[in-house]
């Protein structure tokens, strides 16, 4: 159970001082909910907390055939909180936001949507707008997308769109900066970027700004190097994204990454998702929300088939980059996969394998398969989208 204590002022519920025994009893009451009655009766201080938790976690008990009484053998409902249906989703969200810290609230919202099927959260626009979004929640929603009824599609789309917008805001600037061209040291830029910091011009511009007491320079005018817009011939970037069940987080970020790349000059981007078949989504690469709503996690994995699909799309090998985003747990023929990668590399195609990243940023992939692919020329890496953009800039320079 997630920690439920709060760091609030002393005049709010939940902040009273108790003995260790009383505190332990309150915590067990929070964990067990109404089913702790009458052995651990609910204290009046915890009424709101108990009802907010019960809205979500009572479903754990009802799913196992328990009644929604106040608990105990009697099933007496006179002392229990309201059944989950009494609270509207938007009211629950408002109350939970007051009662719990952000980390706990995010866990509650994620559990409500993905573990206990609280689809009423997607039925009300106000509730959708109130949910705290995160990449972790986005990945969880992608996992359950196929189980949600068509009537809730718009609510799901709106929530995913908010998550995509957040990720886009985080990635757009570092990716476009990395791919905007080589630095022009003779020119300055009004756009601040640590990687373009021009220390020579900065020192020169501030030579007259010296603190008379300490003798130290006061930097008031910070200079940055401008970047030369790329005028090279177009590069073809083919992105293949594994949509097996473990790839939710990678799929989410890949859709946003492909959209950003597709909007840059000098790059022609094709996007395809695959399991045992390949679905080309290049026509919607500029709309990552539509890409995510169209994709469907689950099924097997045939990376060799996807690489073969990419090979057929290659028209200029020396100016083509094929990127496979996968955990490399090949369900098809590993030998065929190795051969197709070897053939692409022999033609002059640059082939990159991006290992899967979990919601927590941990790298996960089949190292044996990855090593075999690396031996025939695939560059295997685990990197975030902004690091991928930096790598792409080096390759296409």
VOKE-295704 format. One line per 2 residues: number of its first residue (from 1); for each residue x, y, z of C-alpha. Coordinates in nm, 2 decimals. Layout:
! residues N
NUM> X/Y/Z; ...
END
This chain:
! residues 397
1> 0.00/0.00/0.00; 0.13/0.34/-0.09
3> 0.23/0.57/0.20; -0.08/0.77/0.30
5> 0.05/1.01/0.55; 0.04/1.39/0.47
7> 0.26/1.68/0.55; -0.02/1.93/0.63
9> -0.07/2.18/0.90; -0.17/2.07/1.25
11> -0.53/2.19/1.21; -0.61/1.94/0.94
13> -0.73/1.57/0.97; -0.45/1.32/0.97
15> -0.20/1.54/1.16; -0.29/1.45/1.52
17> -0.01/1.29/1.73; -0.08/0.94/1.84
19> 0.11/0.67/2.02; 0.28/0.41/1.80
21> 0.00/0.16/1.87; -0.27/0.41/1.77
23> -0.08/0.50/1.45; -0.03/0.14/1.36
25> -0.41/0.08/1.41; -0.50/0.38/1.19
27> -0.27/0.25/0.91; -0.41/-0.10/0.92
29> -0.76/0.06/0.91; -0.65/0.25/0.59
31> -0.52/-0.07/0.44; -0.82/-0.29/0.52
33> -1.09/-0.03/0.47; -1.45/-0.10/0.57
35> -1.37/-0.47/0.62; -1.16/-0.38/0.94
37> -1.49/-0.31/1.12; -1.57/-0.36/1.40
39> -1.23/-0.46/1.53; -1.07/-0.14/1.40
41> -1.34/0.12/1.38; -1.28/0.42/1.17
43> -1.18/0.73/1.35; -1.36/1.05/1.26
45> -1.03/1.21/1.16; -0.98/0.96/0.88
47> -1.33/0.96/0.73; -1.24/1.15/0.41
49> -0.92/0.94/0.36; -1.11/0.62/0.41
51> -1.39/0.71/0.17; -1.14/0.83/-0.10
53> -0.94/0.51/-0.07; -1.25/0.30/-0.06
55> -1.37/0.45/-0.39; -1.08/0.27/-0.56
57> -0.97/-0.02/-0.35; -1.32/-0.15/-0.24
59> -1.32/-0.30/-0.59; -1.04/-0.53/-0.49
61> -1.29/-0.69/-0.24; -1.60/-0.69/-0.46
63> -1.40/-0.84/-0.74; -1.34/-1.14/-0.51
65> -1.71/-1.17/-0.42; -1.72/-0.97/-0.09
67> -2.02/-0.75/-0.01; -1.99/-0.37/0.02
69> -2.11/-0.36/0.37; -1.91/-0.18/0.64
71> -1.71/-0.50/0.70; -1.71/-0.78/0.94
73> -1.95/-1.07/0.94; -2.25/-0.87/1.01
75> -2.24/-0.68/0.68; -2.39/-0.38/0.87
77> -2.38/-0.08/0.65; -2.47/0.18/0.91
79> -2.11/0.25/1.00; -1.95/0.21/0.67
81> -1.87/0.48/0.42; -2.07/0.52/0.10
83> -2.04/0.26/-0.17; -1.81/0.36/-0.45
85> -2.11/0.45/-0.68; -2.21/0.73/-0.44
87> -1.91/0.93/-0.52; -1.89/1.09/-0.87
89> -1.55/1.06/-1.04; -1.49/1.43/-1.05
91> -1.58/1.47/-0.68; -1.34/1.19/-0.59
93> -1.06/1.35/-0.78; -1.12/1.69/-0.61
95> -1.12/1.52/-0.27; -0.82/1.31/-0.34
97> -0.62/1.61/-0.46; -0.68/1.77/-0.12
99> -0.61/1.46/0.08; -0.30/1.31/-0.07
101> 0.05/1.42/-0.18; 0.12/1.41/-0.55
103> 0.31/1.08/-0.56; 0.02/0.90/-0.38
105> -0.24/1.08/-0.60; -0.07/0.96/-0.92
107> -0.07/0.60/-0.79; -0.44/0.62/-0.69
109> -0.54/0.76/-1.03; -0.33/0.50/-1.22
111> -0.48/0.22/-1.01; -0.83/0.35/-1.06
113> -0.80/0.36/-1.44; -0.58/0.06/-1.51
115> -0.63/-0.19/-1.23; -0.99/-0.14/-1.12
117> -1.15/-0.02/-1.44; -1.30/0.30/-1.30
119> -1.41/0.40/-1.64; -1.64/0.67/-1.50
121> -1.32/0.88/-1.48; -1.32/0.88/-1.86
123> -1.69/0.95/-1.89; -1.68/1.30/-1.75
125> -1.48/1.57/-1.93; -1.42/1.75/-1.60
127> -1.27/1.44/-1.45; -1.05/1.38/-1.75
129> -0.93/1.74/-1.73; -0.85/1.70/-1.36
131> -0.64/1.39/-1.37; -0.27/1.45/-1.31
133> -0.09/1.32/-1.62; 0.24/1.15/-1.65
135> 0.43/0.93/-1.89; 0.37/0.63/-1.66
137> 0.00/0.69/-1.67; 0.02/0.72/-2.05
139> 0.19/0.38/-2.08; -0.06/0.22/-1.84
141> -0.35/0.36/-2.06; -0.20/0.22/-2.37
143> -0.19/-0.13/-2.20; -0.56/-0.12/-2.13
145> -0.67/0.07/-2.44; -0.80/-0.25/-2.61
147> -1.03/-0.33/-2.32; -1.21/0.01/-2.30
149> -1.55/0.04/-2.45; -1.60/0.25/-2.77
151> -1.81/0.50/-2.57; -1.51/0.60/-2.37
153> -1.27/0.65/-2.66; -1.30/1.03/-2.66
155> -1.22/1.05/-2.29; -0.92/0.83/-2.34
157> -0.81/1.03/-2.65; -0.83/1.35/-2.45
159> -0.62/1.21/-2.17; -0.36/1.07/-2.40
161> -0.35/1.40/-2.59; -0.26/1.58/-2.27
163> 0.01/1.33/-2.19; 0.15/1.36/-2.55
165> 0.15/1.74/-2.51; 0.36/1.72/-2.19
167> 0.61/1.49/-2.35; 0.62/1.70/-2.67
169> 0.70/2.01/-2.45; 0.99/1.83/-2.29
171> 1.14/1.68/-2.60; 1.08/1.94/-2.88
173> 1.35/2.19/-2.79; 1.64/1.95/-2.72
175> 1.56/1.74/-3.03; 1.53/2.03/-3.27
177> 1.84/2.20/-3.12; 2.04/1.88/-3.17
179> 1.93/1.85/-3.53; 1.92/2.22/-3.63
181> 2.27/2.21/-3.78; 2.64/2.26/-3.68
183> 2.74/2.55/-3.46; 2.85/2.87/-3.63
185> 3.12/3.01/-3.40; 3.13/3.34/-3.58
187> 2.77/3.42/-3.51; 2.57/3.46/-3.19
189> 2.22/3.33/-3.12; 1.95/3.47/-2.89
191> 1.85/3.11/-2.80; 2.00/2.99/-2.48
193> 2.14/2.64/-2.49; 2.41/2.50/-2.26
195> 2.56/2.29/-2.55; 2.60/2.62/-2.75
197> 2.75/2.83/-2.47; 3.02/3.06/-2.62
199> 3.26/3.12/-2.33; 3.51/3.32/-2.53
201> 3.25/3.58/-2.64; 3.09/3.58/-2.30
203> 3.42/3.67/-2.13; 3.49/3.94/-2.39
205> 3.15/4.10/-2.35; 3.18/4.12/-1.97
207> 3.54/4.23/-1.93; 3.42/4.57/-1.81
209> 3.18/4.42/-1.55; 3.41/4.37/-1.25
211> 3.31/4.39/-0.88; 3.55/4.65/-0.73
213> 3.55/4.48/-0.39; 3.62/4.12/-0.49
215> 3.78/4.18/-0.83; 3.55/3.91/-0.98
217> 3.38/3.94/-1.31; 3.00/3.99/-1.31
219> 2.85/3.81/-1.60; 2.55/4.01/-1.73
221> 2.58/3.93/-2.10; 2.58/3.56/-2.18
223> 2.66/3.47/-2.54; 2.56/3.15/-2.74
225> 2.67/3.03/-3.08; 2.42/3.02/-3.36
227> 2.36/2.71/-3.57; 2.39/2.67/-3.94
229> 2.07/2.54/-4.09; 2.13/2.21/-4.27
231> 2.13/2.22/-4.64; 2.22/1.86/-4.71
233> 2.02/1.63/-4.92; 1.73/1.46/-4.75
235> 1.79/1.16/-4.53; 1.54/0.88/-4.51
237> 1.47/0.77/-4.15; 1.26/0.45/-4.11
239> 1.14/0.39/-3.76; 1.02/0.05/-3.66
241> 0.85/0.03/-3.32; 0.78/-0.30/-3.15
243> 0.43/-0.30/-3.01; 0.45/-0.61/-2.79
245> 0.30/-0.59/-2.45; 0.62/-0.48/-2.27
247> 0.67/-0.18/-2.51; 0.41/0.07/-2.38
249> 0.65/0.33/-2.25; 0.88/0.31/-2.56
251> 0.58/0.33/-2.80; 0.46/0.64/-2.62
253> 0.79/0.82/-2.65; 0.86/0.69/-3.00
255> 0.53/0.84/-3.14; 0.63/1.18/-3.01
257> 0.99/1.15/-3.13; 0.88/1.05/-3.48
259> 0.64/1.34/-3.49; 0.92/1.59/-3.40
261> 1.16/1.44/-3.65; 0.90/1.45/-3.93
263> 0.87/1.83/-3.88; 1.24/1.90/-3.93
265> 1.39/1.99/-4.27; 1.63/1.74/-4.43
267> 1.46/1.44/-4.29; 1.20/1.21/-4.45
269> 1.04/1.00/-4.18; 0.85/0.67/-4.22
271> 0.70/0.51/-3.91; 0.57/0.16/-3.87
273> 0.47/-0.05/-3.57; 0.49/-0.42/-3.56
275> 0.41/-0.74/-3.37; 0.39/-1.04/-3.60
277> 0.27/-0.81/-3.88; 0.37/-0.46/-3.98
279> 0.14/-0.16/-3.99; 0.27/0.15/-4.17
281> 0.16/0.46/-3.99; 0.36/0.71/-4.19
283> 0.05/0.89/-4.31; -0.02/0.99/-3.94
285> 0.34/1.05/-3.82; 0.26/1.42/-3.76
287> -0.02/1.32/-3.52; 0.13/1.11/-3.23
289> -0.21/1.09/-3.06; -0.36/0.92/-3.36
291> -0.06/0.69/-3.38; -0.11/0.58/-3.02
293> -0.49/0.54/-3.06; -0.43/0.33/-3.37
295> -0.15/0.11/-3.22; -0.25/-0.20/-3.02
297> -0.01/-0.35/-2.77; 0.01/-0.72/-2.73
299> 0.06/-1.02/-2.96; 0.39/-1.18/-3.07
301> 0.71/-1.03/-3.20; 0.86/-1.08/-3.55
303> 1.15/-0.83/-3.58; 1.28/-1.00/-3.89
305> 0.96/-0.94/-4.07; 0.97/-0.57/-3.98
307> 1.33/-0.53/-4.09; 1.23/-0.70/-4.42
309> 0.95/-0.45/-4.46; 1.20/-0.16/-4.41
311> 1.44/-0.31/-4.66; 1.18/-0.29/-4.93
313> 1.14/0.08/-4.86; 1.51/0.17/-4.90
315> 1.58/0.37/-5.22; 1.91/0.54/-5.12
317> 2.10/0.31/-4.89; 2.38/0.55/-4.81
319> 2.13/0.81/-4.70; 1.90/0.58/-4.51
321> 1.88/0.51/-4.13; 1.67/0.22/-4.01
323> 1.59/0.24/-3.64; 1.45/-0.06/-3.46
325> 1.30/0.02/-3.12; 1.25/-0.31/-2.94
327> 1.33/-0.53/-2.65; 1.48/-0.77/-2.91
329> 1.29/-1.07/-2.77; 1.25/-1.21/-3.12
331> 0.96/-1.45/-3.16; 1.04/-1.52/-3.52
333> 1.37/-1.65/-3.67; 1.67/-1.49/-3.51
335> 1.89/-1.62/-3.80; 1.66/-1.45/-4.06
337> 1.68/-1.13/-3.85; 2.06/-1.14/-3.84
339> 2.08/-1.20/-4.21; 1.84/-0.91/-4.30
341> 2.04/-0.67/-4.08; 2.36/-0.79/-4.23
343> 2.22/-0.73/-4.58; 2.11/-0.38/-4.50
345> 2.45/-0.29/-4.35; 2.62/-0.44/-4.66
347> 2.42/-0.21/-4.88; 2.54/0.10/-4.68
349> 2.23/0.15/-4.47; 2.29/0.28/-4.12
351> 2.10/0.04/-3.88; 2.04/0.14/-3.52
353> 1.87/-0.07/-3.25; 1.72/0.12/-2.96
355> 1.67/-0.09/-2.65; 1.34/-0.08/-2.47
357> 1.31/0.16/-2.17; 1.07/0.08/-1.88
359> 0.84/0.34/-1.72; 1.11/0.40/-1.46
361> 1.38/0.45/-1.73; 1.54/0.10/-1.68
363> 1.68/-0.07/-1.99; 1.55/-0.40/-2.08
365> 1.64/-0.61/-2.39; 1.75/-0.96/-2.49
367> 2.13/-0.92/-2.48; 2.20/-1.24/-2.67
369> 2.00/-1.13/-2.97; 2.14/-0.78/-2.95
371> 2.49/-0.91/-2.94; 2.44/-1.11/-3.26
373> 2.29/-0.81/-3.43; 2.58/-0.59/-3.32
375> 2.82/-0.84/-3.47; 2.67/-0.79/-3.81
377> 2.67/-0.41/-3.79; 2.36/-0.29/-3.60
379> 2.45/-0.02/-3.36; 2.28/-0.11/-3.03
381> 2.21/0.16/-2.78; 1.99/0.26/-2.49
383> 1.91/0.62/-2.51; 1.64/0.88/-2.45
385> 1.48/1.05/-2.75; 1.69/1.37/-2.71
387> 2.01/1.16/-2.70; 1.89/0.98/-3.01
389> 1.85/1.32/-3.18; 2.21/1.41/-3.09
391> 2.33/1.07/-3.24; 2.12/1.13/-3.55
393> 2.27/1.47/-3.60; 2.62/1.32/-3.59
395> 2.53/1.06/-3.85; 2.36/1.30/-4.09
397> 2.62/1.58/-4.05
END
